[in-house]
């Protein structure tokens, strides 16, 4: 594992436009001396439905924070055997890699033939 992967990325967004390079998806600008992180940690915040007073006595929602981890699928693919990698994909709601590739090829063929 490379130290080049150990850094804190900034998640960027751009306005969605049809010709935008990111297609509206968030992205990370990777510095020249770094690689894409192997894992990204993100908090999810959600209102609990309860309130507490702020400094002026106004009700403020109580927030609950839960930490999530997102792994780089390319690194998993490179380091796991095919069966283990497919198990990870299926756990995440994806199809096994070879099945997904075959479906992708059929979609590409339809596009090219139209």
N, C-alpha and C positions, 0 to 999 in steps of 0.2 A: 504494500500500500504506500502510496506516495504522499509526502508532506505537501506536495503541490495541491492536494485535494483538501487540505485542512485550512480553511479560511472561512470567514463569515461573508456570505454573498448578500448583495442587495437585490431584492426582487423588484423588477422594473415593469412598468406598464406603459403602453402607448394607446392613444385614442384609436378605436377601431375604425378602420377604413378598408374598403375592399382591396386596395393596393398596398396596405401596410405589410411590412416584412414579417411581422410576428402573427398576423392574422387575428390580432386581439388577444393572443395568449400572453401570459406573463413571461418574462425572460430574465436571464442573469447575464450581465456583461462580465465575461471571464478575462481577467488581466492576462497579459502575455506570459507572465512567469508562473501562472497557476493553471490548474485543470478544473473541470467542473467538479464540485464537491461530491463525495460519495454518499453523503446523507445530509439532508436539510431538516432542521427542527423548526416547527411552527406551532404557535399557540392558536387554539380555537377559543373564541370567547362567546359566551351565550348568557343571555339574561336568565336569572333564576325565577323570575316572577315576583320576587320580594324586593322591597325598597328600604332604603335607610336615608336619613336626612343628611343633606350636605351642610356646609358651614353656615348657610343662611336659613337652614331648616327646611329647604325644599326637598321633596322626595327624589332620590336618585336610584335607578335600578341597580341591584346587586348583580355583579357579573361573576360567572364561573369560568375559570381558565383551565384548559386541558392541553397538555403537550403532545404533539404528534411528530412522527418521524417519517420522512420520505426518502426512500433509497433510490439511487441511480440504477435503473434497470440495465443499462449497458454494462456496468461493472458486475452486476449479478450474473448476467449472461456470460460474461467472459470467465468468471471464476467458478460457476456451478456447473455440474453435469447437466445434460439436457433434461433428464427426468426431474431433477430438483428444480430447475428453472421453470419448467412447465407447471410444477406444483405451486410455485410462487405466483405465476401468472393466473392460474385458476383461482387461487385464494383471493386475488385482486379483482376477480370478475372478468378476466381476459381469457381468450381461448389459448390452447397450447400453440406454441410458436409455428410449427409446421402447418397446422390447420389454418391459422390466421394468414400465413404466407400464401397458401393455396387460394383462399378466398380473395386475398388482395390481387393475386394474378388474374383471377376471373374478372374482377372489377376493372382492372387495367385493360384486359382484352376487350371488354365491352366498350370502354371509352375509346380505344384505338379503332374499333370496328364501326363506330358511329360517326 
